[in-house]
Amino acid sequence: MQKHAFTMQLHPGQAEEYKRRHDEIWPELVQLLKEAGVSDYSIYLDPETHILFGVLRRTDDHTMDDLSGSEIMQRWWAHMADIMETHTNNEPLARTLQPVFYLP
């Protein structure tokens, strides 16, 4: 099992909307993520900088890199594109974080 951490950028004033959309996350998206090997997934917000911090666990044989080809993922990205920084294909602009400390 791997731990994966990343940041994304939310547009100012969109925190409540971001939370609302995730409170109503589509069951088919949850299933897709689980099938890709994702579990224990959390997203946190720094309200001063609007930076989102995500951390999840994924299996060693995860298929997260294939998610971009999924119609469900494409619809979710389009659904979220108006409230956060994205690439031209609506994929969130995510920056992978490097681990520097761990206390088991």
Residue frames as a rotation matrix with the C-alpha (Angstrom) as fourth column:
MET 1
0.585 0.811 0.000 0.00
0.811 -0.585 0.000 0.00
0.000 0.000 -1.000 0.00
GLN 2
-0.564 -0.738 0.371 1.29
0.749 -0.646 -0.145 3.46
0.346 0.196 0.917 -0.92
LYS 3
0.241 0.561 -0.792 0.40
0.673 -0.685 -0.280 6.84
-0.700 -0.465 -0.543 0.56
HIS 4
-0.388 -0.277 0.879 -0.01
0.870 -0.426 0.250 9.58
0.305 0.862 0.406 -2.07
ALA 5
0.134 0.381 -0.915 -0.26
0.647 -0.732 -0.211 13.29
-0.750 -0.564 -0.345 -1.25
PHE 6
-0.493 -0.213 0.844 -0.92
0.831 -0.404 0.383 16.21
0.259 0.890 0.376 -3.58
THR 7
-0.479 0.374 -0.794 -2.18
0.231 -0.819 -0.526 19.78
-0.847 -0.436 0.306 -3.75
MET 8
-0.236 0.471 0.850 -4.73
0.930 -0.145 0.338 21.47
0.283 0.870 -0.404 -5.97
GLN 9
-0.970 -0.131 -0.204 -5.85
0.181 -0.951 -0.252 25.10
-0.161 -0.282 0.946 -6.17
LEU 10
-0.068 0.998 0.003 -9.43
0.978 0.067 -0.199 26.16
-0.199 -0.011 -0.980 -5.44
HIS 11
-0.357 0.038 0.933 -10.74
0.421 -0.885 0.197 29.46
0.834 0.464 0.300 -6.78
PRO 12
-1.000 -0.020 -0.013 -11.38
0.021 -0.501 -0.865 32.04
0.010 -0.865 0.501 -4.01
GLY 13
-0.492 0.864 0.107 -14.90
-0.836 -0.435 -0.335 31.96
-0.243 -0.254 0.936 -2.62
GLN 14
0.034 0.500 -0.865 -15.59
-0.749 0.586 0.309 28.37
0.662 0.638 0.394 -3.74
ALA 15
-0.862 -0.472 0.184 -14.93
-0.466 0.597 -0.653 26.44
0.198 -0.649 -0.735 -0.52
GLU 16
-0.337 0.809 0.481 -18.60
-0.548 0.247 -0.799 25.86
-0.765 -0.533 0.360 0.33
GLU 17
0.539 0.541 -0.646 -19.40
-0.833 0.224 -0.507 24.79
-0.130 0.810 0.572 -3.22
TYR 18
-0.288 -0.732 -0.617 -16.41
-0.705 0.599 -0.381 22.43
0.648 0.326 -0.688 -3.33
LYS 19
-0.893 -0.015 0.449 -17.53
-0.382 0.551 -0.742 20.81
-0.237 -0.834 -0.498 -0.08
ARG 20
0.053 0.996 0.069 -21.15
-0.695 0.087 -0.714 20.59
-0.717 -0.010 0.697 -1.25
ARG 21
0.397 0.076 -0.915 -20.16
-0.865 0.364 -0.345 18.82
0.307 0.928 0.210 -4.47
HIS 22
-0.602 -0.675 -0.426 -18.01
-0.459 0.729 -0.507 16.34
0.653 -0.110 -0.749 -2.58
ASP 23
-0.650 0.487 0.583 -20.76
-0.530 0.259 -0.807 15.76
-0.544 -0.834 0.090 -0.01
GLU 24
0.487 0.873 -0.010 -22.83
-0.529 0.286 -0.799 14.66
-0.695 0.394 0.601 -3.02
ILE 25
-0.523 -0.790 -0.319 -20.06
-0.751 0.250 0.611 12.64
-0.403 0.559 -0.724 -4.72
TRP 26
0.283 0.658 -0.697 -21.42
-0.920 0.392 -0.003 10.30
0.271 0.642 0.717 -7.33
PRO 27
0.563 -0.023 0.826 -21.57
-0.452 0.828 0.331 6.64
-0.692 -0.560 0.455 -6.27
GLU 28
0.947 -0.207 0.245 -20.18
0.321 0.602 -0.732 5.59
0.004 0.772 0.636 -9.65
LEU 29
0.457 -0.830 0.320 -17.11
-0.440 -0.524 -0.729 7.80
0.773 0.193 -0.605 -9.06
VAL 30
0.260 -0.310 0.915 -16.56
-0.928 0.181 0.325 6.27
-0.266 -0.933 -0.241 -5.64
GLN 31
0.798 0.098 0.595 -16.76
-0.018 0.990 -0.138 2.81
-0.603 0.100 0.792 -7.21
LEU 32
0.863 -0.495 0.100 -14.32
0.103 -0.022 -0.994 3.83
0.494 0.869 0.032 -9.97
LEU 33
0.260 -0.790 0.556 -11.77
-0.827 -0.479 -0.294 5.09
0.499 -0.383 -0.777 -7.44
LYS 34
0.354 -0.079 0.932 -12.06
-0.710 0.626 0.323 1.95
-0.609 -0.776 0.165 -5.33
GLU 35
0.928 0.020 0.372 -11.64
0.203 0.810 -0.550 -0.25
-0.312 0.586 0.748 -8.41
ALA 36
0.658 -0.732 0.178 -8.48
-0.140 -0.352 -0.925 1.75
0.740 0.584 -0.334 -9.23
GLY 37
0.072 -0.643 -0.762 -7.05
0.736 0.550 -0.395 0.80
0.673 -0.532 0.513 -5.82
VAL 38
-0.560 -0.224 0.798 -7.82
-0.186 -0.904 -0.384 4.05
0.807 -0.363 0.465 -3.95
SER 39
0.332 0.652 -0.681 -8.89
0.707 0.306 0.638 4.07
0.625 -0.693 -0.359 -0.30
ASP 40
0.253 -0.195 -0.948 -8.70
0.886 -0.346 0.308 6.26
-0.388 -0.918 0.085 2.81
TYR 41
-0.396 -0.316 0.862 -8.97
0.781 -0.609 0.135 9.41
0.482 0.727 0.488 0.66
SER 42
0.349 0.452 -0.821 -9.20
0.797 -0.604 0.007 12.83
-0.493 -0.657 -0.571 2.35
ILE 43
-0.138 -0.350 0.927 -9.03
0.699 -0.697 -0.159 16.40
0.701 0.626 0.341 1.05
TYR 44
0.115 0.071 -0.991 -8.26
0.868 -0.492 0.066 19.37
-0.483 -0.868 -0.118 3.30
LEU 45
0.486 0.113 0.866 -8.50
0.623 -0.740 -0.254 23.10
0.612 0.663 -0.430 2.57
ASP 46
-0.538 -0.571 -0.620 -6.21
0.797 -0.583 -0.155 25.94
-0.274 -0.578 0.769 3.66
PRO 47
0.460 0.884 0.087 -8.80
0.863 -0.422 -0.278 28.76
-0.209 0.203 -0.957 3.71
GLU 48
0.377 -0.382 -0.844 -6.14
0.001 -0.911 0.413 31.48
-0.926 -0.156 -0.343 3.54
THR 49
-0.578 -0.719 -0.387 -4.43
-0.433 -0.132 0.892 30.27
-0.692 0.683 -0.235 0.35
HIS 50
0.441 0.838 -0.320 -7.32
-0.815 0.225 -0.534 28.23
-0.375 0.496 0.783 -1.15
ILE 51
-0.466 -0.648 -0.602 -4.91
-0.788 0.614 -0.052 25.30
0.403 0.450 -0.797 -1.51
LEU 52
0.750 0.653 0.103 -6.49
-0.653 0.705 0.278 21.88
0.109 -0.275 0.955 -1.33
PHE 53
-0.468 -0.870 0.158 -4.34
-0.884 0.457 -0.099 19.12
0.014 -0.186 -0.982 0.19
GLY 54
0.661 0.686 -0.303 -5.27
-0.695 0.712 0.096 15.57
0.282 0.147 0.948 -0.75
VAL 55
-0.570 -0.775 0.273 -3.94
-0.819 0.562 -0.115 12.39
-0.064 -0.289 -0.955 0.74
LEU 56
0.637 0.756 -0.152 -4.97
-0.769 0.638 -0.048 8.84
0.061 0.147 0.987 -0.10
ARG 57
-0.269 -0.631 0.727 -3.80
-0.451 0.750 0.484 5.29
-0.851 -0.198 -0.486 0.08
ARG 58
0.529 0.373 -0.762 -3.49
-0.849 0.243 -0.470 3.23
0.009 0.895 0.445 -3.06
THR 59
0.822 -0.200 0.532 -2.56
0.080 0.967 0.240 -0.35
-0.563 -0.155 0.812 -3.73
ASP 60
-0.182 -0.979 -0.091 0.87
-0.128 -0.068 0.989 -1.11
-0.975 0.191 -0.113 -5.16
ASP 61
-0.757 -0.040 0.652 -0.84
0.585 0.403 0.704 -2.23
-0.291 0.914 -0.281 -8.36
HIS 62
-0.022 0.789 -0.614 -3.19
0.220 -0.595 -0.773 0.79
-0.975 -0.152 -0.161 -8.53
THR 63
-0.304 0.004 0.953 -4.55
0.951 0.055 0.303 2.00
-0.051 0.998 -0.021 -11.85
MET 64
0.254 0.390 -0.885 -4.94
0.466 -0.851 -0.241 5.68
-0.848 -0.351 -0.398 -10.99
ASP 65
-0.635 -0.590 -0.499 -3.00
-0.147 -0.542 0.827 6.66
-0.759 0.598 0.258 -14.11
ASP 66
-0.870 0.351 0.345 -5.78
0.476 0.421 0.772 5.14
0.126 0.836 -0.534 -16.22
LEU 67
-0.246 0.848 -0.470 -8.59
0.715 -0.168 -0.679 7.16
-0.654 -0.503 -0.565 -14.60
SER 68
-0.493 0.015 -0.870 -8.26
-0.312 -0.936 0.161 10.02
-0.812 0.351 0.466 -17.09
GLY 69
-0.947 0.106 -0.304 -9.63
-0.263 0.293 0.919 7.73
0.186 0.950 -0.249 -19.80
SER 70
-0.655 0.739 -0.156 -12.83
0.733 0.572 -0.368 7.05
-0.183 -0.356 -0.917 -17.88
GLU 71
-0.331 0.656 0.679 -16.04
0.398 -0.555 0.730 8.77
0.855 0.512 -0.077 -18.97
ILE 72
0.627 0.559 -0.542 -17.07
0.704 -0.109 0.702 9.08
0.333 -0.822 -0.462 -15.32
MET 73
-0.036 -0.735 -0.677 -13.83
0.834 -0.395 0.385 10.87
-0.551 -0.551 0.627 -14.43
GLN 74
-0.786 -0.223 0.576 -14.15
0.565 -0.638 0.523 13.15
0.251 0.737 0.628 -17.45
ARG 75
0.152 0.926 0.345 -17.67
0.457 -0.375 0.807 14.14
0.876 0.035 -0.480 -16.33
TRP 76
0.598 0.020 -0.801 -16.49
0.794 -0.155 0.588 14.77
-0.112 -0.988 -0.108 -12.75
TRP 77
-0.489 -0.848 -0.204 -13.63
0.776 -0.530 0.344 16.96
-0.400 0.010 0.917 -13.93
ALA 78
-0.601 0.347 0.720 -16.02
0.422 -0.628 0.654 18.97
0.679 0.697 0.231 -16.11
HIS 79
0.487 0.836 -0.253 -18.37
0.599 -0.109 0.793 19.27
0.636 -0.537 -0.554 -13.11
MET 80
0.531 -0.360 -0.767 -15.53
0.746 -0.230 0.625 20.70
-0.402 -0.904 0.146 -10.97
ALA 81
-0.181 -0.777 0.603 -13.69
0.969 -0.246 -0.026 22.81
0.168 0.580 0.797 -13.57
ASP 82
0.285 0.357 0.890 -15.51
0.349 -0.903 0.251 26.06
0.893 0.239 -0.382 -12.83
ILE 83
0.952 0.175 0.253 -14.34
-0.158 -0.429 0.889 26.21
0.264 -0.886 -0.381 -9.21
MET 84
0.586 -0.797 0.143 -10.67
0.060 0.219 0.974 25.18
-0.808 -0.562 0.176 -9.39
GLU 85
0.026 -0.683 -0.730 -7.52
-0.893 -0.345 0.291 25.40
-0.450 0.644 -0.619 -11.48
THR 86
0.575 0.200 0.793 -7.49
0.099 0.945 -0.311 22.84
-0.812 0.257 0.523 -14.27
HIS 87
-0.720 -0.672 0.176 -5.66
0.168 0.077 0.983 21.82
-0.673 0.737 0.058 -17.40
THR 88
-0.667 0.450 -0.594 -7.39
-0.737 -0.515 0.437 22.47
-0.109 0.729 0.675 -20.74
ASN 89
-0.552 0.468 -0.690 -9.02
-0.092 0.788 0.608 19.01
0.829 0.400 -0.392 -20.56
ASN 90
0.408 0.738 0.538 -10.58
-0.530 -0.288 0.797 19.95
0.743 -0.611 0.274 -17.16
GLU 91
0.355 -0.362 -0.862 -8.23
0.662 0.749 -0.042 17.67
0.661 -0.556 0.505 -15.20
PRO 92
0.995 0.000 -0.097 -7.40
0.073 -0.657 0.750 19.40
-0.064 -0.753 -0.654 -11.92
LEU 93
0.319 -0.934 0.160 -3.97
-0.302 -0.260 -0.917 20.95
0.898 0.244 -0.365 -11.83
ALA 94
0.999 0.039 0.030 -2.44
-0.044 0.424 0.905 18.70
0.023 -0.905 0.425 -9.14
ARG 95
0.181 -0.981 0.070 1.06
-0.707 -0.180 -0.684 18.84
0.684 0.075 -0.726 -7.74
THR 96
0.646 -0.029 -0.763 2.42
0.345 0.903 0.258 15.65
0.681 -0.429 0.593 -6.17
LEU 97
0.646 -0.406 0.646 4.07
-0.734 -0.564 0.379 16.21
0.210 -0.719 -0.662 -2.80
GLN 98
-0.014 -0.769 -0.639 7.31
-0.151 0.633 -0.759 14.53
0.988 0.086 -0.125 -1.75
PRO 99
0.877 0.307 -0.370 7.35
0.282 0.294 0.913 12.81
0.389 -0.905 0.171 1.63
VAL 100
0.036 -0.894 0.446 9.87
-0.305 -0.435 -0.847 14.32
0.952 -0.105 -0.289 4.05
PHE 101
-0.780 -0.257 0.570 8.78
-0.613 0.134 -0.779 12.92
0.124 -0.957 -0.262 7.43
TYR 102
0.149 0.824 -0.546 6.74
-0.345 0.561 0.753 10.03
0.927 0.076 0.368 8.75
LEU 103
-0.669 -0.247 0.701 5.98
-0.741 0.163 -0.651 8.99
0.047 -0.955 -0.292 12.33
PRO 104
-0.399 0.537 -0.743 4.48
-0.107 0.778 0.619 5.50
0.911 0.327 -0.253 12.41
